[in-house]
């Protein structure tokens, strides 16, 4: 398969690229520093990405940000950071992907455990993840040509644990291999409309 | 208790007002045609509402819209209709409410079964509902002064069934009494961070 991984230079993306590259042709895309660039907040940029990288069977998004802060400090515009980036960036990607992916192709989005099991300071981050979960389930009902859409929702991954573990008291640390396996399931399996939860 | 019901003239709001009025003082607010007016897309309007209606123990939101259309037809700006209205309208309400509600007071938001069990044409509507579910769970971790936040997620209610039943094949129709009881649980009970699902 020929697979685009957006955000393929990030903590999660790097591992996903490494695992998928063993059996597939993987193209890394990101906002900069890659031969294939894309800005998920700009629909035209997404269309340009798919026009450059033709004959794609699967697209994975591991990019997107949201603002972490105490609920009492999050402003309305803080919420819109996550809405424009991690939420609508991935929605825009899914919308465009249906026009370019090969029949039977798959779209894999990235959310996270905060959707189901939030911690403090994540009113915005949790919201964005939960939004994508329901979006994926709804979109799966309408895809044509055998296209599929899923989301991987992982807990705190090992390579980010040192930096973030104090924000996730009592949460399991997820091995990078286990996390990446969820993306393999979405891409190489046949599931559609699934939230692949990797929480322990 | 003194309770504000925003959207109290709508299908759900009317019934909630009728049930809560038996034991509480209920003030109906909406965008127009009520003595208390509020535009949830405008933070200042929400603050003005709470300044006019003082000494409030609970606020319920049954207002907010999202665009229904086939996934292939929903534009980026269509998604932002739901984001600005049903999603950020309720987020803005929750943010403001924490500054005005009496200690121990409660915030009750409205979502819907599409978050968990979507039907076709609801990529945007489902997304907004799922976003609120995760938001509520995250915010509940940080509220102070005994404040509480919950969401009521109902299936297709009886008073809307004639108009919408063809969009919800195989879904249970929820009695108006059962739906309203969920709001009573949120307001008069002590739960916090719950999604009260009324699906059968």
HADDOCK unambig.tbl for C-alpha pairs under 7 A between the chains (distance, minus, plus):
assign (segid A and resid 71 and name CA) (segid B and resid 139 and name CA) 6.60 0.50 0.50
assign (segid A and resid 71 and name CA) (segid B and resid 142 and name CA) 6.76 0.50 0.50
assign (segid A and resid 115 and name CA) (segid B and resid 134 and name CA) 5.14 0.50 0.50
assign (segid A and resid 116 and name CA) (segid B and resid 134 and name CA) 6.48 0.50 0.50
assign (segid A and resid 118 and name CA) (segid B and resid 137 and name CA) 6.75 0.50 0.50
assign (segid A and resid 118 and name CA) (segid B and resid 138 and name CA) 5.16 0.50 0.50
assign (segid A and resid 119 and name CA) (segid B and resid 138 and name CA) 6.41 0.50 0.50
assign (segid A and resid 120 and name CA) (segid B and resid 138 and name CA) 6.71 0.50 0.50
assign (segid A and resid 120 and name CA) (segid B and resid 141 and name CA) 6.19 0.50 0.50
assign (segid A and resid 120 and name CA) (segid B and resid 142 and name CA) 6.49 0.50 0.50
assign (segid A and resid 122 and name CA) (segid B and resid 138 and name CA) 6.11 0.50 0.50
assign (segid A and resid 123 and name CA) (segid B and resid 135 and name CA) 5.18 0.50 0.50
assign (segid A and resid 123 and name CA) (segid B and resid 138 and name CA) 4.96 0.50 0.50
assign (segid A and resid 123 and name CA) (segid B and resid 139 and name CA) 5.54 0.50 0.50
assign (segid A and resid 124 and name CA) (segid B and resid 135 and name CA) 6.85 0.50 0.50
assign (segid A and resid 126 and name CA) (segid B and resid 134 and name CA) 5.43 0.50 0.50
assign (segid A and resid 126 and name CA) (segid B and resid 135 and name CA) 5.97 0.50 0.50
assign (segid A and resid 126 and name CA) (segid B and resid 138 and name CA) 6.60 0.50 0.50
assign (segid A and resid 127 and name CA) (segid B and resid 131 and name CA) 4.44 0.50 0.50
assign (segid A and resid 127 and name CA) (segid B and resid 132 and name CA) 6.28 0.50 0.50
assign (segid A and resid 127 and name CA) (segid B and resid 134 and name CA) 4.98 0.50 0.50
assign (segid A and resid 127 and name CA) (segid B and resid 135 and name CA) 4.58 0.50 0.50
assign (segid A and resid 128 and name CA) (segid B and resid 131 and name CA) 5.97 0.50 0.50
assign (segid A and resid 130 and name CA) (segid B and resid 130 and name CA) 4.98 0.50 0.50
assign (segid A and resid 130 and name CA) (segid B and resid 131 and name CA) 4.68 0.50 0.50
assign (segid A and resid 130 and name CA) (segid B and resid 133 and name CA) 6.91 0.50 0.50
assign (segid A and resid 130 and name CA) (segid B and resid 134 and name CA) 5.25 0.50 0.50
assign (segid A and resid 131 and name CA) (segid B and resid 127 and name CA) 4.44 0.50 0.50
assign (segid A and resid 131 and name CA) (segid B and resid 128 and name CA) 5.96 0.50 0.50
assign (segid A and resid 131 and name CA) (segid B and resid 130 and name CA) 4.68 0.50 0.50
assign (segid A and resid 131 and name CA) (segid B and resid 131 and name CA) 3.93 0.50 0.50
assign (segid A and resid 132 and name CA) (segid B and resid 127 and name CA) 6.28 0.50 0.50
assign (segid A and resid 133 and name CA) (segid B and resid 130 and name CA) 6.90 0.50 0.50
assign (segid A and resid 134 and name CA) (segid B and resid 115 and name CA) 5.15 0.50 0.50
assign (segid A and resid 134 and name CA) (segid B and resid 116 and name CA) 6.49 0.50 0.50
assign (segid A and resid 134 and name CA) (segid B and resid 126 and name CA) 5.44 0.50 0.50
assign (segid A and resid 134 and name CA) (segid B and resid 127 and name CA) 4.98 0.50 0.50
assign (segid A and resid 134 and name CA) (segid B and resid 130 and name CA) 5.25 0.50 0.50
assign (segid A and resid 135 and name CA) (segid B and resid 123 and name CA) 5.18 0.50 0.50
assign (segid A and resid 135 and name CA) (segid B and resid 124 and name CA) 6.86 0.50 0.50
assign (segid A and resid 135 and name CA) (segid B and resid 126 and name CA) 5.97 0.50 0.50
assign (segid A and resid 135 and name CA) (segid B and resid 127 and name CA) 4.58 0.50 0.50
assign (segid A and resid 137 and name CA) (segid B and resid 118 and name CA) 6.74 0.50 0.50
assign (segid A and resid 138 and name CA) (segid B and resid 118 and name CA) 5.16 0.50 0.50
assign (segid A and resid 138 and name CA) (segid B and resid 119 and name CA) 6.43 0.50 0.50
assign (segid A and resid 138 and name CA) (segid B and resid 120 and name CA) 6.70 0.50 0.50
assign (segid A and resid 138 and name CA) (segid B and resid 122 and name CA) 6.11 0.50 0.50
assign (segid A and resid 138 and name CA) (segid B and resid 123 and name CA) 4.96 0.50 0.50
assign (segid A and resid 138 and name CA) (segid B and resid 126 and name CA) 6.60 0.50 0.50
assign (segid A and resid 139 and name CA) (segid B and resid 71 and name CA) 6.59 0.50 0.50
assign (segid A and resid 139 and name CA) (segid B and resid 123 and name CA) 5.55 0.50 0.50
assign (segid A and resid 141 and name CA) (segid B and resid 120 and name CA) 6.19 0.50 0.50
assign (segid A and resid 142 and name CA) (segid B and resid 71 and name CA) 6.75 0.50 0.50
assign (segid A and resid 142 and name CA) (segid B and resid 120 and name CA) 6.49 0.50 0.50
